[in-house]
Amino acid sequence: MREVIEAALKDAEISFEEARPGAFLARLPGQKKLTTMVWLIVGGEALNVEAFFCRRPDENHAEFYRWLLTKNGSMYGVHFSLDREGDVYLVGRVPAAAVTAEEIDRLLGCVLTYADEGFNRALELGFASSIRREWAWRVKHGESLANLRAFAGFADPDSDR
């Protein structure tokens, strides 16, 4: 399984390191979430997949977790999970017999898609007040409006985002 993973990562031209035998840390470049780091760890009977998504939300916990659970129902290969501190991860487990280059490519594509497409929504639900404070601070300290466009929807709760 280790050789299949290494070959799949190289073929896809994904930056990675093998932290220890059978434990690969891959770097997936995104658009909204600029980078997602993914562990692919060979276990005795399965390949374990784990990627950090975001830290524990600051606010709106019920709606944030409802959104995660709703998303879980339509996801392939990985799902949202929490650690003891409440930080959010994408995790999955694939039987060793199902690990092929194509399946690794599919799993990494899913991780990247879920992380990238869900990141802004997670920020809106769980961190909007923090983002508005950051935006206000940047305006006060002369940040250019062009640089603030990324925060515009959070700064104005009545925007159509």
Contact map, one row per residue, 1 for C-alpha under 8 A:
11111000000000000000000000000000000000000100000000000000000000000000000000000000000000000000000100100000000000000000000000000000000000000000000000000000000000000
11111100000000000000110000000000000000000100000000000000000000000000000000000000000000000000000000000000000000000000000000000000000000000000000000000000000000000
11111110000000000000000000000000000000000000000000000000000000000000000000000000000000000000000000000000000000000000000000000000000000000000000000000000000000000
11111111000000000000000000000000000000000000000000000000000000000000000000000000000000000000000000111000000000000000000000000000000000000000000000000000000000000
11111111100000000000000000000000000000000000000000000000000000000000000000000000000000000000000000011001000000000000000000000000000000000000000000000000000000000
01111111110000000000000000000000000000000000000000000000000000000000000000000000000000000000000000000000000000000000000000000000000000000000000000000000000000000
00111111111000000000000000000000000000000000000000000000000000000000000000000000000000000000000000001000000000000000000000000000000000000000000000000000000000000
00011111111100000000000000000000000000000000000000000000000000000000000000000000000000000000000000001101100000000000000000000000000000000000000000000000000000000
00001111111111110000000001000000000000000000000000000000000000000000000000000000000000000000000000000000000000000000000000000000000000000000000000000000000000000
00000111111111100000000000000000000000000000000000000000000000000000000000000000000000000000000000000000000000000000000000000000000000000000000000000000000000000
00000011111111000000000000000000000000000000000000000000000000000000000000000000000000000000000000000000000000000000000000000000000000000000000000000000000000000
00000001111111000000000000000000000000000000000000000000000000000000000000000000000000000000000000000000100000000000000000000000000000000000000000000000000000000
00000000111111100000000000000000000000000000000000000000000000000000000000000000000000000000000000000000000000000000000000000000000000000000000000000000000000000
00000000111111110000000001110000000000000000000000000000000000000000000000000000000000000000000000000000000000000000000000000000000000000000000000000000000000000
00000000110011111000000001110000000000000000000000000000000000000000000000000000000000000000000000000000000000000000000000000000000000000000000000000000000000000
00000000100001111100000111100000000000000000000000000000000000000000000000000000000000000000000000000000000000000000000000000000000000000000000000000000000000000
00000000000000111110000111000000000000000000000000000000000000000000000000000000000000000000000000000000000000000000000000000000000000000000000000000000000000000
00000000000000011111111110000000000000000000000000000000000000000000000000000000000000000000000000000000000000000000000000000000000000000000000000000000000000000
00000000000000001111101110000000000000000000000000000000000000000000000000000000000000000000000000000000000000000000000000000000000000000000000000000000000000000
00000000000000000111111100000000000000000000000000000000000000000000000000000000000000000000000000000000000000000000000000000000000000000000000000000000000000000
01000000000000000111111000000000000000000000000000000000000000000000000000000000000000000000000000000000000000000000000000000000000000000000000000000000000000000
01000000000000000101111100000000000000011100000000000000000000000000000000000000000000000000000000000000000000000000000000000000000000000000000000000000000000000
00000000000000000111111110000000000000111100000000000000000000000000000000000000000000000000000000000000000000000000000000000000000000000000000000000000000000000
00000000000000011111011111000000000001111000000000000000000000000000000000000000000000000000000000000000000000000000000000000000000000000000000000000000000000000
00000000000000011110001111100000000011110000000000000000000000000000000000000000000000000000000000000000000000000000000000000000000000000000000000000000000000000
00000000100001111000000111110000000011110000000000000000000000000000000000000000000000000000000000000000000000000000000000000000000000000000000000000000000000000
00000000000001110000000011111000001111000000000000000000000000000000000000000000000000000000000000000000000000000000000000000000000000000000000000000000000000000
00000000000001100000000001111100001111000000000000000000000000000000000000000000000000000000000000000000000100010000000000000000000000000000000000000000000000000
00000000000000000000000000111110011100000000000000000000000000000000000000000000000000000000000000000000000000010000000000000000000000000000000000000000000000000
00000000000000000000000000011111111100000000000000000000000000000000000000000000000000000000000000000000000000010001000000000000000000000000000000000000000000000
00000000000000000000000000001111110000000000000000000000000000000000000000000000000000000000000000000000000000000001000000000000000000000000000000000000000000000
00000000000000000000000000000111110000000000000000000000000000000000000000000000000000000000000000000000000000000001101100000000000000000000000000000000000000000
00000000000000000000000000000111111100000000000000000000000000000000000000000000000000000000000000000000000000000011001100000000000000000000000000000000000000000
00000000000000000000000000001111111100000000000000000000000000000000000000000000000000000000000000000000000000000001000000000000000000000000000000000000000000000
00000000000000000000000000111100111110000000000000000000000000000000000000000000000000000000000000000000000000000000000000000000000000000000000000000000000000000
00000000000000000000000000111100111111000000000000111000000000000000000000000000000000000000000000000000000000010010000000000000000000000000000000000000000000000
00000000000000000000000011110000001111100000000000110000000000000000000000000000000000000000000000000000000000000000000000000000000000000000000000000000000000000
00000000000000000000000111110000000111110000000011110000000000000000000000000000000000000000000000000000000000000000000000000000000000000000000000000000000000000
00000000000000000000001111000000000011111000000111100000000000000000000000000000000000000000000000000000000000000000000000000000000000000000000000000000000000000
00000000000000000000011111000000000001111100001111000000000000000000000000000000000000000000000000000000000000000000000000000000000000000000000000000000000000000
00000000000000000000011100000000000000111110001110000000000000000000000000000000000000000000000000000000000000000000000000000000000000000000000000000000000000000
11000000000000000000011000000000000000011111011100000000000000000000000000000000000000000000000000000000000000000000000000000000000000000000000000000000000000000
00000000000000000000000000000000000000001111111100000000000000000000000000000000000000000000000000000000000000000000000000000000000000000000000000000000000000000
00000000000000000000000000000000000000000111110000000000000000000000000000000000000000000000000000000000000000000000000000000000000000000000000000000000000000000
00000000000000000000000000000000000000000011111000000000000000000000000000000000000000000000001100000000000000000000000000000000000000000000000000000000000000000
00000000000000000000000000000000000000000111111100000000000000000000000000000000000000000000111100000000000000000000000000000000000000000000000000000000000000000
00000000000000000000000000000000000000011110111110000000000000000000000000000000000000000000111100100000000000000000000000000000000000000000000000000000000000000
00000000000000000000000000000000000000111110011111000000000000000000000000000000000000000011110000000000000000000000000000000000000000000000000000000000000000000
00000000000000000000000000000000000001111000001111100000000000000000000000000100000000000111100000000000000000000000000000000000000000000000000000000000000000000
00000000000000000000000000000000000001110000000111110000000000000000000000000000000000001111000000000000000000000000000000000000000000000000000000000000000000000
00000000000000000000000000000000000111100000000011111000000000000000000000000000000000001110000000000000000000100000000000000000000000000000000000000000000000000
00000000000000000000000000000000000111000000000001111100000000000000000000000000000000011100000000000000000000000000000000000000000000000000000000000000000000000
00000000000000000000000000000000000100000000000000111110000000000000000000000000000000111100000000000000000000000010001000000000000000000000000000000000000000000
00000000000000000000000000000000000000000000000000011111000000000000000000000000000000111000000000000000000000000000001000000000000000000000000000000000000000000
00000000000000000000000000000000000000000000000000001111100000000000000000000000000001110000000000000000000000000000000000000000000000000000000000000000000000000
00000000000000000000000000000000000000000000000000000111110000000000000000000000000011110000000000000000000000000000000000000000000000000000000000000000000000000
00000000000000000000000000000000000000000000000000000011111110010000000000000000000000100000000000000000000000000000000000000110000000000000000000000000000000000
00000000000000000000000000000000000000000000000000000001111110000000000000000000000000000000000000000000000000000000000000000110000000000000000000000000000000000
00000000000000000000000000000000000000000000000000000000111110000000000000000000000000000000000000000000000000000000000000001110000000000000000000000000000000000
00000000000000000000000000000000000000000000000000000000111111110000000000000000000000000000000000000000000000000000000000001100000000000000000000000000000000000
00000000000000000000000000000000000000000000000000000000111111111000000000000000000000000000000000000000000000000000000000000100000000000000000000000000000000000
00000000000000000000000000000000000000000000000000000000000111111100000000000000000000000000000000000000000000000000000000000000000000000000000000000000000000000
00000000000000000000000000000000000000000000000000000000000111111110000000000000000000000000000000000000000000000000000000001000000000000000000000000000000000000
00000000000000000000000000000000000000000000000000000000100111111111000000000000000000000000000000000000000000000000000001001100000000000000000000000000000000000
00000000000000000000000000000000000000000000000000000000000011111111100000000000000000000000000000000000000000000000000000000000000000000000000000000000000000000
00000000000000000000000000000000000000000000000000000000000001111111110000000000000000000000000000000000000000000000000000000000000000000000000000000000000000000
00000000000000000000000000000000000000000000000000000000000000111111111000000000000000000000000000000000000000000000000000000000000000000000000000000000000000000
00000000000000000000000000000000000000000000000000000000000000011111111100000001000000000000000000000000000000000000000000000000000000000000000000000000000000000
00000000000000000000000000000000000000000000000000000000000000001111111110000001000000000000000000000000000000000000000000000000000000000000000000000000000000000
00000000000000000000000000000000000000000000000000000000000000000111111111000000000000000000000000000000000000000000000000000000000000000000000000000000000000000
00000000000000000000000000000000000000000000000000000000000000000011111111100000000000000000000000000000000000000000000000000000000000000000000000000000000000000
00000000000000000000000000000000000000000000000000000000000000000001111111100011000000000000000000000000000000000000000000000000000000000000000000000000000000000
00000000000000000000000000000000000000000000000000000000000000000000111111100000000000000000000000000000000000000000000000000000000000000000000000000000000000000
00000000000000000000000000000000000000000000000000000000000000000000011111110000000000000000000000000000000000000000000000000000000000000000000000000000000000000
00000000000000000000000000000000000000000000000000000000000000000000001111111110000000000000000000000000000000000000000000000000000000000000000000000000000000000
00000000000000000000000000000000000000000000000000000000000000000000000001111110000000000000000000000000001001000000000000000000000000000000000000000000000000000
00000000000000000000000000000000000000000000000000000000000000000000000000111110000000000001110000000000001001000000000000000000000000000000000000000000000000000
00000000000000000000000000000000000000000000000010000000000000000000000000111111000000000111100000000000001001100000000000000000000000000000000000000000000000000
00000000000000000000000000000000000000000000000000000000000000000000000100111111100000000111000000000000000000000000000000000000000000000000000000000000000000000
00000000000000000000000000000000000000000000000000000000000000000001100100000111110000011110000000000000000000000000000000000000000000000000000000000000000000000
00000000000000000000000000000000000000000000000000000000000000000000000000000011111000011110000000000000000000000000000000000000000000000000000000000000000000000
00000000000000000000000000000000000000000000000000000000000000000000000000000001111111111000000000000000000000000000000000000000000000000000000000000000000000000
00000000000000000000000000000000000000000000000000000000000000000000000000000000111111111000000000000000000000000000000000000000000000000000000000000000000000000
00000000000000000000000000000000000000000000000000000000000000000000000000000000011111100000000000000000000000000000000000000000000000000000000000000000000000000
00000000000000000000000000000000000000000000000000000001000000000000000000000000011111100000000000000000000000000000000000000000000000000000000000000000000000000
00000000000000000000000000000000000000000000000000000011000000000000000000000000011111110000000000000000000000000000000000000000000000000000000000000000000000000
00000000000000000000000000000000000000000000000000001111100000000000000000000000011111111000000000000000000000000000000000000000000000000000000000000000000000000
00000000000000000000000000000000000000000000000000011111000000000000000000000001111001111100000000000000000000000000000000000000000000000000000000000000000000000
00000000000000000000000000000000000000000000000001111100000000000000000000000001111000111110000000000000000000000000000000000000000000000000000000000000000000000
00000000000000000000000000000000000000000000000011111000000000000000000000000111100000011111000000000000000000100010000000000000000000000000000000000000000000000
00000000000000000000000000000000000000000000000111100000000000000000000000000111100000001111100000000000000000000000000000000000000000000000000000000000000000000
00000000000000000000000000000000000000000000000111000000000000000000000000001110000000000111110000000000000000000000000000000000000000000000000000000000000000000
00000000000000000000000000000000000000000000011110000000000000000000000000001100000000000011111000000000000000000000000000000000000000000000000000000000000000000
00000000000000000000000000000000000000000000011100000000000000000000000000001000000000000001111101100000000000000000000000000000000000000000000000000000000000000
00000000000000000000000000000000000000000000111000000000000000000000000000000000000000000000111111100000000000000000000000000000000000000000000000000000000000000
10000000000000000000000000000000000000000000111000000000000000000000000000000000000000000000011111100000000000000000000000000000000000000000000000000000000000000
00000000000000000000000000000000000000000000000000000000000000000000000000000000000000000000001111100000000000000000000000000000000000000000000000000000000000000
00000000000000000000000000000000000000000000000000000000000000000000000000000000000000000000011111110010000000000000000000000000000000000000000000000000000000000
10010000000000000000000000000000000000000000001000000000000000000000000000000000000000000000011111111011000000000000000000000000000000000000000000000000000000000
00011000000000000000000000000000000000000000000000000000000000000000000000000000000000000000000001111111000000000000000000000000000000000000000000000000000000000
00011011000000000000000000000000000000000000000000000000000000000000000000000000000000000000000000111111100000000000000000000000000000000000000000000000000000000
00000001000000000000000000000000000000000000000000000000000000000000000000000000000000000000000000011111110000000000000000000000000000000000000000000000000000000
00000000000000000000000000000000000000000000000000000000000000000000000000000000000000000000000001111111111000000000000000000000000000000000000000000000000000000
00001001000000000000000000000000000000000000000000000000000000000000000000000000000000000000000000111111111100000000000000000000000000000000000000000000000000000
00000001000100000000000000000000000000000000000000000000000000000000000000000000000000000000000000001111111110000000000000000000000000000000000000000000000000000
00000000000000000000000000000000000000000000000000000000000000000000000000000000000000000000000000000111111111000000000000000000000000000000000000000000000000000
00000000000000000000000000000000000000000000000000000000000000000000000000011100000000000000000000000011111111100000000000000000000000000000000000000000000000000
00000000000000000000000000010000000000000000000000000000000000000000000000000000000000000000000000000001111111110000000000000000000000000000000000000000000000000
00000000000000000000000000000000000000000000000000000000000000000000000000000000000000000000000000000000111111111000000000000000000000000000000000000000000000000
00000000000000000000000000000000000000000000000000000000000000000000000000011100000000000000000000000000011111111100000000000000000000000000000000000000000000000
00000000000000000000000000000000000000000000000000100000000000000000000000000100000000000100000000000000001111111110000000000000000000000000000000000000000000000
00000000000000000000000000011100000100000000000000000000000000000000000000000000000000000000000000000000000111111111000000000000000000000000000000000000000000000
00000000000000000000000000000000000000000000000000000000000000000000000000000000000000000000000000000000000011111111110000000000000000000000000000000000000000000
00000000000000000000000000000000000000000000000000000000000000000000000000000000000000000000000000000000000001111111111000000000000000000000000000000000000000000
00000000000000000000000000000000100100000000000000001000000000000000000000000000000000000100000000000000000000111111111000000000000000000000000000000000000000000
00000000000000000000000000000111110000000000000000000000000000000000000000000000000000000000000000000000000000011111111100000000000000000000000000000000000000000
00000000000000000000000000000001000000000000000000000000000000000000000000000000000000000000000000000000000000001111111110000000000000000000000000000000000000000
00000000000000000000000000000000000000000000000000000000000000000000000000000000000000000000000000000000000000001111111111000000000000000000000000000000000000000
00000000000000000000000000000001100000000000000000001100000000000000000000000000000000000000000000000000000000000111111111100000000000000000000000000000000000000
00000000000000000000000000000001100000000000000000000000000000000000000000000000000000000000000000000000000000000001111111110000000000000000000000000000000000000
00000000000000000000000000000000000000000000000000000000000000000000000000000000000000000000000000000000000000000000111111111000000000000000000000000000000000000
00000000000000000000000000000000000000000000000000000000000000010000000000000000000000000000000000000000000000000000011111111110000000000000000000000000000000000
00000000000000000000000000000000000000000000000000000000000000000000000000000000000000000000000000000000000000000000001111111111000000000000000000000000000000000
00000000000000000000000000000000000000000000000000000000000000000000000000000000000000000000000000000000000000000000000111111111000000000000000000000000010000000
00000000000000000000000000000000000000000000000000000000001100110000000000000000000000000000000000000000000000000000000011111111000000000000000000000000000000000
00000000000000000000000000000000000000000000000000000000111110010000000000000000000000000000000000000000000000000000000001111111000000000000000000000000000000000
00000000000000000000000000000000000000000000000000000000111000000000000000000000000000000000000000000000000000000000000001111111111000000000000000000000000000000
00000000000000000000000000000000000000000000000000000000000000000000000000000000000000000000000000000000000000000000000000111111111100000000000000000000010000000
00000000000000000000000000000000000000000000000000000000000000000000000000000000000000000000000000000000000000000000000000000011111110000000000000000000010000000
00000000000000000000000000000000000000000000000000000000000000000000000000000000000000000000000000000000000000000000000000000011111111000000000000000000000000000
00000000000000000000000000000000000000000000000000000000000000000000000000000000000000000000000000000000000000000000000000000011111111100000000000000010011000000
00000000000000000000000000000000000000000000000000000000000000000000000000000000000000000000000000000000000000000000000000000001111111110000000000000010011100000
00000000000000000000000000000000000000000000000000000000000000000000000000000000000000000000000000000000000000000000000000000000111111111000000000000000001000000
00000000000000000000000000000000000000000000000000000000000000000000000000000000000000000000000000000000000000000000000000000000011111111100000000000000000000000
00000000000000000000000000000000000000000000000000000000000000000000000000000000000000000000000000000000000000000000000000000000001111111110000000010011001000000
00000000000000000000000000000000000000000000000000000000000000000000000000000000000000000000000000000000000000000000000000000000000111111111000000000000001000000
00000000000000000000000000000000000000000000000000000000000000000000000000000000000000000000000000000000000000000000000000000000000011111111100000000000000000000
00000000000000000000000000000000000000000000000000000000000000000000000000000000000000000000000000000000000000000000000000000000000001111111111000010000000000000
00000000000000000000000000000000000000000000000000000000000000000000000000000000000000000000000000000000000000000000000000000000000000111111111110000000000000000
00000000000000000000000000000000000000000000000000000000000000000000000000000000000000000000000000000000000000000000000000000000000000011111111000000000000000000
00000000000000000000000000000000000000000000000000000000000000000000000000000000000000000000000000000000000000000000000000000000000000001111111000000000000000000
00000000000000000000000000000000000000000000000000000000000000000000000000000000000000000000000000000000000000000000000000000000000000000111111100000000000000000
00000000000000000000000000000000000000000000000000000000000000000000000000000000000000000000000000000000000000000000000000000000000000000111111110110000000000000
00000000000000000000000000000000000000000000000000000000000000000000000000000000000000000000000000000000000000000000000000000000000000000010011111110000000000000
00000000000000000000000000000000000000000000000000000000000000000000000000000000000000000000000000000000000000000000000000000000000000000010001111111000000000000
00000000000000000000000000000000000000000000000000000000000000000000000000000000000000000000000000000000000000000000000000000000000000000000000111111000000000000
00000000000000000000000000000000000000000000000000000000000000000000000000000000000000000000000000000000000000000000000000000000000000000000001111111100000000000
00000000000000000000000000000000000000000000000000000000000000000000000000000000000000000000000000000000000000000000000000000000000000100100001111111111000000000
00000000000000000000000000000000000000000000000000000000000000000000000000000000000000000000000000000000000000000000000000000000000000000000000011111111000000000
00000000000000000000000000000000000000000000000000000000000000000000000000000000000000000000000000000000000000000000000000000000000000000000000000111111100000000
00000000000000000000000000000000000000000000000000000000000000000000000000000000000000000000000000000000000000000000000000000000001100100000000000011111111000000
00000000000000000000000000000000000000000000000000000000000000000000000000000000000000000000000000000000000000000000000000000000000000100000000000011111111100000
00000000000000000000000000000000000000000000000000000000000000000000000000000000000000000000000000000000000000000000000000000000000000000000000000000111111110111
00000000000000000000000000000000000000000000000000000000000000000000000000000000000000000000000000000000000000000000000000010001101100000000000000000011111110000
00000000000000000000000000000000000000000000000000000000000000000000000000000000000000000000000000000000000000000000000000000000001110110000000000000011111110000
00000000000000000000000000000000000000000000000000000000000000000000000000000000000000000000000000000000000000000000000000000000000100000000000000000001111111100
00000000000000000000000000000000000000000000000000000000000000000000000000000000000000000000000000000000000000000000000000000000000000000000000000000000111111100
00000000000000000000000000000000000000000000000000000000000000000000000000000000000000000000000000000000000000000000000000000000000000000000000000000000000111110
00000000000000000000000000000000000000000000000000000000000000000000000000000000000000000000000000000000000000000000000000000000000000000000000000000000100111111
00000000000000000000000000000000000000000000000000000000000000000000000000000000000000000000000000000000000000000000000000000000000000000000000000000000100001111
00000000000000000000000000000000000000000000000000000000000000000000000000000000000000000000000000000000000000000000000000000000000000000000000000000000100000111
